[in-house]
């Protein structure tokens, strides 16, 4: 990596290099710590040689430095609680664990389009969907650095929608939860009369982007 880093002269080149070096899901925390430290150093150096993108490059340098500090603190705290085995367990869950379903914003949006529940699905199903979407977009924001801010915006929107779904569930009478069709107030008209319809904001699709 060092030899390739020496040739980096622009923010775009730094993004491409760090995306290629991004650790695989389930990597140990030491690998993540090394990655973030190298990434922070690379962006800091690139900010000097690419003054046209200095502010954005320093943004990434500071962000990666913060991630390195967080991982270092996680390693120390986890090791203090449970030793090496606990650190290994924490690594399995870091950044989504061993599963990575998408590495670009467009791929994440396409995947979530396929997984989107039906418009009349239960609020519990929408809650699960929006929680997953928020995590997926947040992960993609760190990998697809050309669409970083758009992905973060999508993640924030999905977290808000998850909270709205959670609020809708909290307002639903407990005796209406878990009923099968044909039991009690089950059809769309009855649900609407009781104010239990899933909010329209929860079912509208994500805005399209032209990124690759």
WOVEN-V895382 format. One record per helix or strand of 2 or more residues. SS is the DSSP state (H for helix, E for strand). FROM is the first residue (numbers start at 1). LEN is the number of residues. If there is no record, write none. Layout:
{{SS | FROM | LEN} {SS | FROM | LEN}}
This chain:
{{H | 2 | 5} {H | 11 | 11} {H | 29 | 21} {H | 51 | 46} {H | 105 | 11} {H | 123 | 21} {H | 145 | 27} {H | 174 | 3} {H | 188 | 6} {H | 200 | 4}}
